[in-house]
């Protein structure tokens, strides 16, 4: 009878150990999944910042910004140019201000992760016109 009690105690101990390892493995899986998600968000942030800077530079050096945006793959909808990437979106809006001395042309290039704005860079050019003395 004593051996049956020892066997039951051993089974209970084994069940407790197995339960402990199950909880530990669930915690580790959750931790690894969370770190993978953070890593993907960091990569999207990094990539979007680089791409936003590149697009702002392209627009600054371009003579025809709309043609440049179309060539880069942007879609125009209600004067907002949008380009979807894996994990982030880049939107370009245009403002034009006419003054006595010329036209100030501004393109705001912004990157978004889901609906949160990550970065916004202006790309501004001034086109002077002849001024009467």
N, CA, C and O of each residue as an XYZ file, in Angstrom:
532
protein
N       0.809     -1.192      0.000
C       0.000      0.000      0.000
C       0.855      1.259      0.000
O       0.478      2.285     -0.568
N       2.045      1.159      0.666
C       2.912      2.328      0.707
C       3.445      2.677     -0.678
O       3.626      3.851     -1.000
N       3.696      1.655     -1.499
C       4.222      1.914     -2.831
C       3.186      2.604     -3.711
O       3.549      3.405     -4.572
N       1.930      2.315     -3.516
C       0.865      2.987     -4.261
C       0.804      4.460     -3.907
O       0.561      5.292     -4.781
N       1.021      4.805     -2.639
C       1.033      6.209     -2.207
C       2.215      6.959     -2.783
O       2.105      8.125     -3.162
N       3.376      6.258     -2.846
C       4.565      6.887     -3.429
C       4.362      7.117     -4.932
O       4.754      8.155     -5.465
N       3.764      6.166     -5.589
C       3.513      6.301     -7.028
C       2.557      7.457     -7.293
O       2.749      8.217     -8.242
N       1.525      7.593     -6.458
C       0.586      8.712     -6.615
C       1.280     10.040     -6.362
O       1.039     11.012     -7.078
N       2.145     10.092     -5.345
C       2.885     11.320     -5.049
C       3.808     11.675     -6.212
O       3.933     12.845     -6.573
N       4.453     10.669     -6.797
C       5.328     10.900     -7.945
C       4.528     11.434     -9.134
O       4.988     12.347     -9.821
N       3.353     10.888     -9.386
C       2.507     11.369    -10.476
C       2.061     12.813    -10.245
O       2.035     13.618    -11.176
N       1.713     13.133     -9.005
C       1.312     14.506     -8.681
C       2.482     15.451     -8.898
O       2.302     16.534     -9.456
N       3.681     15.063     -8.468
C       4.868     15.895     -8.670
C       5.141     16.089    -10.159
O       5.451     17.198    -10.594
N       5.027     15.017    -10.941
C       5.227     15.134    -12.391
C       4.196     16.061    -13.027
O       4.533     16.850    -13.911
N       2.958     15.974    -12.590
C       1.917     16.860    -13.118
C       2.213     18.315    -12.773
O       2.001     19.204    -13.598
N       2.700     18.563    -11.559
C       3.045     19.936    -11.157
C       4.195     20.458    -12.014
O       4.157     21.604    -12.463
N       5.215     19.635    -12.245
C       6.350     20.044    -13.075
C       5.893     20.321    -14.510
O       6.289     21.322    -15.106
N       5.062     19.434    -15.062
C       4.556     19.642    -16.426
C       3.726     20.923    -16.498
O       3.845     21.681    -17.461
N       2.897     21.170    -15.506
C       2.090     22.389    -15.462
C       2.983     23.625    -15.414
O       2.710     24.613    -16.095
N       4.052     23.576    -14.613
C       4.993     24.694    -14.511
C       5.630     24.980    -15.875
O       5.703     26.136    -16.293
N       6.091     23.934    -16.570
C       6.718     24.133    -17.873
C       5.718     24.618    -18.918
O       6.095     25.367    -19.819
N       4.468     24.213    -18.821
C       3.445     24.720    -19.740
C       3.250     26.220    -19.555
O       3.175     26.965    -20.532
N       3.168     26.662    -18.306
C       2.999     28.097    -18.033
C       4.226     28.868    -18.508
O       4.094     29.931    -19.113
N       5.424     28.335    -18.235
C       6.653     29.004    -18.666
C       6.717     29.101    -20.189
O       7.108     30.140    -20.721
N       6.341     28.041    -20.896
C       6.395     28.075    -22.360
C       5.359     29.037    -22.932
O       5.638     29.709    -23.925
N       4.176     29.119    -22.336
C       3.165     30.078    -22.807
C       3.665     31.506    -22.629
O       3.456     32.350    -23.501
N       4.317     31.780    -21.518
C       4.857     33.117    -21.267
C       5.937     33.452    -22.285
O       5.978     34.570    -22.796
N       6.811     32.498    -22.584
C       7.868     32.739    -23.564
C       7.307     32.956    -24.966
O       7.793     33.824    -25.692
N       6.307     32.196    -25.356
C       5.696     32.381    -26.679
C       5.076     33.771    -26.783
O       5.217     34.441    -27.806
N       4.396     34.202    -25.731
C       3.801     35.540    -25.722
C       4.884     36.613    -25.799
O       4.719     37.611    -26.501
N       5.975     36.417    -25.091
C       7.085     37.367    -25.106
C       7.711     37.446    -26.497
O       7.980     38.542    -26.989
N       7.942     36.308    -27.131
C       8.530     36.299    -28.469
C       7.590     36.923    -29.500
O       8.046     37.629    -30.399
N       6.309     36.676    -29.384
C       5.344     37.278    -30.311
C       5.327     38.792    -30.155
O       5.260     39.520    -31.146
N       5.388     39.263    -28.926
C       5.404     40.701    -28.666
C       6.677     41.338    -29.224
O       6.622     42.419    -29.810
N       7.814     40.679    -29.047
C       9.068     41.239    -29.557
C       9.081     41.244    -31.085
O       9.651     42.153    -31.690
N       8.470     40.252    -31.713
C       8.380     40.223    -33.175
C       7.545     41.401    -33.684
O       7.902     42.039    -34.675
N       6.436     41.685    -33.005
C       5.585     42.808    -33.383
C       6.331     44.131    -33.231
O       6.250     44.994    -34.105
N       7.057     44.292    -32.122
C       7.836     45.521    -31.910
C       8.910     45.660    -32.984
O       9.160     46.760    -33.476
N       9.536     44.561    -33.345
C      10.569     44.579    -34.374
C       9.989     45.003    -35.723
O      10.612     45.779    -36.447
N       8.811     44.503    -36.063
C       8.168     44.874    -37.324
C       7.786     46.353    -37.333
O       7.933     47.021    -38.356
N       7.297     46.873    -36.203
C       6.951     48.292    -36.123
C       8.198     49.160    -36.246
O       8.159     50.202    -36.900
N       9.301     48.747    -35.628
C      10.546     49.511    -35.717
C      11.072     49.525    -37.148
O      11.568     50.549    -37.619
N      10.965     48.400    -37.837
C      11.406     48.342    -39.233
C      10.542     49.251    -40.104
O      11.064     49.961    -40.964
N       9.240     49.233    -39.891
C       8.342     50.102    -40.662
C       8.657     51.569    -40.390
O       8.641     52.386    -41.310
N       8.942     51.908    -39.136
C       9.293     53.287    -38.781
C      10.569     53.703    -39.492
O      10.632     54.785    -40.076
N      11.577     52.860    -39.447
C      12.850     53.152    -40.092
C      12.687     53.315    -41.596
O      13.158     54.292    -42.178
N      12.022     52.358    -42.217
C      11.824     52.405    -43.667
C      11.007     53.624    -44.083
O      11.308     54.262    -45.092
N       9.977     53.945    -43.308
C       9.128     55.086    -43.676
C       9.888     56.401    -43.552
O       9.690     57.309    -44.359
N      10.752     56.509    -42.552
C      11.536     57.739    -42.410
C      12.485     57.914    -43.593
O      12.599     59.012    -44.139
N      13.160     56.849    -43.988
C      14.070     56.928    -45.135
C      13.315     57.260    -46.420
O      13.748     58.113    -47.194
N      12.200     56.594    -46.644
C      11.428     56.816    -47.870
C      10.829     58.224    -47.897
O      10.788     58.856    -48.953
N      10.365     58.718    -46.750
C       9.813     60.075    -46.675
C      10.883     61.102    -47.024
O      10.615     62.047    -47.765
N      12.086     60.926    -46.499
C      13.184     61.841    -46.817
C      13.539     61.778    -48.301
O      13.773     62.810    -48.930
N      13.579     60.572    -48.858
C      13.898     60.428    -50.282
C      12.856     61.109    -51.164
O      13.204     61.781    -52.135
N      11.592     60.939    -50.830
C      10.528     61.543    -51.636
C      10.562     63.065    -51.522
O      10.368     63.761    -52.519
N      10.805     63.586    -50.325
C      10.908     65.039    -50.151
C      12.066     65.588    -50.982
O      11.938     66.649    -51.593
N      13.187     64.882    -51.012
C      14.323     65.313    -51.829
C      13.999     65.239    -53.320
O      14.368     66.133    -54.081
N      13.311     64.181    -53.736
C      12.906     64.046    -55.147
C      12.009     65.211    -55.558
O      12.170     65.775    -56.641
N      11.068     65.567    -54.695
C      10.151     66.666    -55.017
C      10.884     68.001    -55.066
O      10.562     68.856    -55.891
N      11.859     68.184    -54.194
C      12.614     69.438    -54.180
C      13.384     69.618    -55.488
O      13.470     70.729    -56.012
N      13.936     68.539    -56.008
C      14.732     68.632    -57.229
C      13.931     68.505    -58.513
O      14.491     68.613    -59.604
N      12.642     68.279    -58.400
C      11.816     68.031    -59.575
C      11.247     69.325    -60.148
O      10.865     70.235    -59.412
N      11.200     69.385    -61.465
C      10.556     70.514    -62.135
C       9.051     70.305    -62.230
O       8.289     71.271    -62.242
N       8.619     69.050    -62.296
C       7.202     68.721    -62.388
C       6.886     67.697    -61.296
O       7.070     66.495    -61.488
N       6.413     68.185    -60.155
C       6.201     67.325    -58.987
C       5.123     66.274    -59.231
O       5.261     65.135    -58.786
N       4.057     66.640    -59.929
C       2.980     65.674    -60.177
C       3.463     64.508    -61.036
O       3.090     63.358    -60.801
N       4.281     64.806    -62.015
C       4.841     63.754    -62.865
C       5.779     62.863    -62.045
O       5.796     61.645    -62.225
N       6.547     63.465    -61.158
C       7.456     62.703    -60.295
C       6.677     61.786    -59.365
O       7.032     60.619    -59.199
N       5.616     62.308    -58.757
C       4.806     61.491    -57.847
C       4.144     60.327    -58.588
O       4.072     59.213    -58.068
N       3.666     60.590    -59.793
C       3.055     59.522    -60.588
C       4.094     58.458    -60.937
O       3.806     57.263    -60.888
N       5.301     58.897    -61.288
C       6.367     57.949    -61.629
C       6.780     57.108    -60.417
O       7.198     55.961    -60.571
N       6.663     57.673    -59.219
C       7.009     56.933    -57.998
C       5.907     55.968    -57.571
O       6.109     55.158    -56.666
N       4.740     56.050    -58.217
C       3.664     55.112    -57.916
C       2.560     55.660    -57.035
O       1.723     54.895    -56.557
N       2.535     56.962    -56.808
C       1.500     57.570    -55.965
C       0.174     57.631    -56.706
O       0.135     57.746    -57.931
N      -0.907     57.553    -55.948
C      -2.262     57.704    -56.476
C      -2.820     59.035    -55.976
O      -2.719     59.344    -54.789
N      -3.411     59.828    -56.883
C      -3.959     61.129    -56.511
C      -5.453     61.001    -56.257
O      -6.208     60.534    -57.110
N      -5.866     61.426    -55.064
C      -7.286     61.442    -54.730
C      -7.570     62.707    -53.929
O      -7.090     62.859    -52.805
N      -8.351     63.613    -54.509
C      -8.711     64.886    -53.867
C      -7.479     65.679    -53.455
O      -7.409     66.191    -52.338
N      -6.514     65.780    -54.354
C      -5.287     66.538    -54.131
C      -4.418     65.988    -53.004
O      -3.571     66.708    -52.476
N      -4.609     64.736    -52.630
C      -3.737     64.054    -51.671
C      -3.143     62.852    -52.391
O      -3.862     61.950    -52.822
N      -1.834     62.855    -52.512
C      -1.129     61.765    -53.177
C      -0.796     60.708    -52.127
O      -0.238     61.031    -51.078
N      -1.136     59.445    -52.402
C      -0.967     58.374    -51.420
C      -0.216     57.202    -52.037
O      -0.444     56.824    -53.187
N       0.691     56.637    -51.237
C       1.426     55.443    -51.643
C       1.487     54.490    -50.459
O       1.985     54.843    -49.390
N       0.974     53.273    -50.659
C       0.936     52.253    -49.598
C       2.178     51.372    -49.691
O       2.550     50.904    -50.767
N       2.797     51.163    -48.558
C       3.915     50.226    -48.447
C       3.531     49.147    -47.448
O       2.452     49.201    -46.858
N       4.406     48.168    -47.256
C       4.165     47.138    -46.248
C       4.324     47.752    -44.866
O       5.444     48.018    -44.431
N       3.233     47.975    -44.186
C       3.287     48.455    -42.814
C       3.141     49.951    -42.648
O       2.897     50.405    -41.530
N       3.277     50.744    -43.701
C       3.141     52.192    -43.557
C       2.622     52.808    -44.851
O       2.614     52.181    -45.910
N       2.191     54.057    -44.724
C       1.629     54.799    -45.851
C       2.310     56.159    -45.923
O       2.601     56.766    -44.892
N       2.562     56.633    -47.127
C       3.114     57.978    -47.313
C       2.080     58.805    -48.056
O       1.554     58.391    -49.089
N       1.795     59.996    -47.504
C       0.837     60.913    -48.124
C       1.538     62.236    -48.424
O       2.327     62.737    -47.624
N       1.232     62.781    -49.586
C       1.804     64.059    -50.007
C       0.656     65.014    -50.287
O      -0.246     64.704    -51.066
N       0.696     66.183    -49.645
C      -0.301     67.226    -49.907
C       0.409     68.442    -50.492
O       1.585     68.682    -50.216
N      -0.310     69.195    -51.292
C       0.268     70.329    -52.011
C      -0.405     71.631    -51.590
O      -1.629     71.712    -51.487
N       0.424     72.651    -51.349
C      -0.060     74.012    -51.089
C       0.694     74.952    -52.015
O       1.890     74.795    -52.257
N      -0.032     75.923    -52.519
C       0.590     76.913    -53.391
C       0.176     78.292    -52.912
O      -1.011     78.580    -52.763
N       1.167     79.141    -52.672
C       0.893     80.496    -52.186
C       1.498     81.497    -53.166
O       2.700     81.496    -53.433
N       0.624     82.345    -53.687
C       1.096     83.332    -54.649
C       1.337     84.659    -53.941
O       0.474     85.154    -53.217
N       2.511     85.224    -54.158
C       2.865     86.519    -53.576
C       3.196     87.483    -54.714
O       3.157     87.112    -55.887
N       3.520     88.710    -54.357
C       3.865     89.705    -55.375
C       5.142     89.337    -56.115
O       5.297     89.640    -57.298
N       6.045     88.687    -55.411
C       7.343     88.398    -56.020
C       7.434     87.012    -56.656
O       8.409     86.712    -57.345
N       6.425     86.161    -56.432
C       6.490     84.838    -57.037
C       5.531     83.852    -56.392
O       4.604     84.233    -55.676
N       5.771     82.599    -56.660
C       4.902     81.529    -56.154
C       5.709     80.628    -55.221
O       6.794     80.162    -55.570
N       5.163     80.395    -54.040
C       5.766     79.486    -53.070
C       5.015     78.158    -53.160
O       3.836     78.070    -52.819
N       5.712     77.147    -53.619
C       5.128     75.828    -53.861
C       5.604     74.881    -52.762
O       6.804     74.633    -52.642
N       4.679     74.348    -51.955
C       5.048     73.485    -50.831
C       4.351     72.139    -50.943
O       3.137     72.064    -51.139
N       5.135     71.082    -50.817
C       4.617     69.717    -50.747
C       4.957     69.172    -49.368
O       6.128     69.097    -48.996
N       3.935     68.792    -48.611
C       4.140     68.185    -47.298
C       4.128     66.672    -47.467
O       3.123     66.094    -47.882
N       5.247     66.038    -47.145
C       5.391     64.588    -47.263
C       5.315     64.013    -45.853
O       6.154     64.322    -45.006
N       4.311     63.179    -45.602
C       4.102     62.617    -44.264
C       3.981     61.104    -44.347
O       3.390     60.559    -45.280
N       4.555     60.435    -43.348
C       4.428     58.975    -43.282
C       3.553     58.603    -42.094
O       3.599     59.240    -41.041
N       2.758     57.560    -42.285
C       1.795     57.107    -41.275
C       1.960     55.612    -41.040
O       2.120     54.832    -41.978
N       1.918     55.233    -39.775
C       1.865     53.827    -39.383
C       0.476     53.610    -38.834
O       0.134     54.116    -37.765
N      -0.337     52.846    -39.577
C      -1.771     52.730    -39.309
C      -2.349     54.131    -39.446
O      -2.287     54.673    -40.549
N      -2.902     54.756    -38.425
C      -3.400     56.130    -38.551
C      -2.575     57.116    -37.740
O      -2.989     58.261    -37.552
N      -1.430     56.695    -37.265
C      -0.559     57.547    -36.454
C       0.525     58.148    -37.348
O       1.239     57.431    -38.049
N       0.636     59.494    -37.308
C       1.648     60.154    -38.124
C       3.016     59.970    -37.480
O       3.202     60.242    -36.294
N       3.973     59.501    -38.284
C       5.324     59.267    -37.788
C       6.241     60.445    -38.059
O       7.038     60.833    -37.205
N       6.124     61.011    -39.253
C       7.064     62.033    -39.689
C       6.404     62.893    -40.756
O       5.623     62.402    -41.572
N       6.725     64.172    -40.740
C       6.231     65.069    -41.776
C       7.366     66.001    -42.197
O       7.983     66.662    -41.361
N       7.629     66.045    -43.490
C       8.696     66.891    -44.022
C       8.141     67.781    -45.129
O       7.461     67.289    -46.029
N       8.420     69.081    -45.076
C       8.005     69.950    -46.180
C       9.071     69.962    -47.278
O      10.267     69.856    -47.003
N       8.626     70.089    -48.492
C       9.514     70.271    -49.631
C       9.035     71.532    -50.335
O       7.993     71.526    -50.991
N       9.794     72.610    -50.199
C       9.339     73.931    -50.644
C      10.250     74.476    -51.734
O      11.475     74.398    -51.642
N       9.626     75.028    -52.764
C      10.358     75.717    -53.828
C       9.693     77.057    -54.083
O       8.475     77.202    -53.982
N      10.524     78.030    -54.414
C      10.023     79.362    -54.729
C      10.317     79.642    -56.195
O      11.453     79.519    -56.653
N       9.263     80.022    -56.926
C       9.390     80.372    -58.335
C       9.191     81.881    -58.459
O       8.061     82.365    -58.384
N      10.284     82.629    -58.649
C      10.142     84.089    -58.725
C       9.518     84.521    -60.053
O       9.664     83.856    -61.078
N       8.828     85.640    -60.000
C       8.334     86.227    -61.239
C       8.907     87.626    -61.343
O       9.393     88.197    -60.367
N       8.839     88.149    -62.520
C       9.429     89.466    -62.726
C       8.650     90.510    -61.948
O       7.420     90.550    -61.970
N       9.401     91.342    -61.269
C       8.797     92.404    -60.468
C       9.020     93.728    -61.189
O      10.131     94.028    -61.625
N       7.968     94.507    -61.309
C       8.103     95.824    -61.927
C       8.742     96.778    -60.932
O       8.322     96.849    -59.777
N       9.760     97.512    -61.377
C      10.430     98.454    -60.455
C       9.618     99.671    -60.128
O      10.069    100.529    -59.370
